[in-house]
Amino acid sequence: MNDTSPETEAFLRARYAAMSGSERALMALQMFETAQQIVLSSLPSGLSELERRHELCRRFYGDELARAAFPEG
């Protein structure tokens, strides 16, 4: 699905192309950190740090990787 107008898409493409690689990398990092914060804020309170990390990993990467990375989680 694409609900972005061609004009807006062209504008954004030009803006991204004008950014340096470092600026694009920083923007991606900030978006990832925001996504992490959204997931973490949705978790039940009272989880241990290990449980929080396990659940964050599970939501981003799936059950198999979360079990392998956090077998105790």
HULINFEN-V819073 format. One record per pair of residues at least 24 apart in sequence whose C-alpha atoms are under 8 Angstrom apart, sorted by the first residue. I is the first residue (numbers start at 1). GAP is how many residues later the second one is. D is the distance in whole Angstrom. If there is no record, write none. Layout:
BEGIN
I_GAP_D + I_GAP_D
END
This chain:
BEGIN
none
END
